[in-house]
Amino acid sequence: MAGLALAMFIGLFGFGHEMLGWSDPKGNVQLALFMAFIFGIISGYRTRG
């Protein structure tokens, strides 16, 4: 499951503007994707431990 999540994150982070057609000149969408991924890792780690 973690591999699928990582692949989806990389796909959206790298090619999301082409696949979904958003305009992101300042990089806000990529920052939001990155932060959501990091917060998901942190919350998954905390619930496991």
N, C-alpha and C positions, 0 to 999 in steps of 0.2 A: 504494500500500500504506500509505503514511503517513496518507493521508486516512481510510482505513478504520480504522486503529488509533486515530486521533484521535476519530472518530465513536463507536467502541465505548467508548473511555475516557469521553467526555462522557456517553454514555448510562448507563453503569454508575455513574459518579460522581454524576450528578444524579438518576437514577431507579432505581438498583439496589435500593434498599430496597423499592420498589413492585413491581418485576419479579420479584425473587428472594425477597422476603419476609424479609430479615434485620432483626434488631433491633440498632440501633447508636446508643445514646443518647450515648456519649462520642465518637463519630466515628472510632473505631479502624479500621473497615473502609475508610472513605474515605481515611484517612491511608495505609493500606497500598496502596490502589489508586494513589494519587498517587505514592508512593515507587517502586512498581513501574514506573510510567510514566516517571518521571524516570530511574531506573536503566537502563531500556530505551533511552532516548534517548542516555544517556551511553555505554553499551556499543556501540550502533550507530554512534555518532560515532567512537569510538576504533577500531573494527575497520575502518572505511572509510578513516580517515586514516592 
